[in-house]
């Protein structure tokens, strides 16, 4: 079973995302702050990371940069899950190093397809 790190500070979003992942045979590990997420990414080396951009301690973009600078984690696919939906935000996050971008509120009916499309396209690089 593939392990997924979910970095999300909103309890309701965390419950929904982890429920969907676990229903699709992924093991989830949870971080509620950016620093917890960084530590867990380095120590647990998940198959991929779902990263909220607005976190209580660090901006998700800073978490992304720190994880990408770590040689042990720099190839882990990272998908931003965010309510940042302004024009250009998607491109900014992809240019910053995210492999994918999913807008909140997530659609439970299509979110796994969105995630798997990113993971599949990333594995072909």
MOMOTA-V440970 format. One line per field, one symbol per residue. ss: DSSP state (A for helix, B for strand, O for the rest). burial: I if it has 9 or more other ideal C-beta (glycine too) atoms within 8 Angstrom, else O. A space follows every 10 residues. Layout:
ss->???
burial->???
This chain:
ss->OBBBBBBOOO AAAAAAAAAA AAAOOBBBBB BOOAAAAAAA AAAAOOOBBB BOOBOOOOBA AAAAAAAAAO OOOOOOBBBB BBOOOOOOAA AAAAAAOOOB BBBOOOOOOO AAAAAAAAAA AAAOO
burial->OIIIIIIIIO OOIIOIIIOI IIOOOIOIII IIIIOIIIII IIOIOIIIII IIIIIOOIII IIIIIIIIOI OOIIOIIIII IIOIOOOOIO OOIIOIOIII IIOOOIOOOO IIOIIOIIIO IIOOO
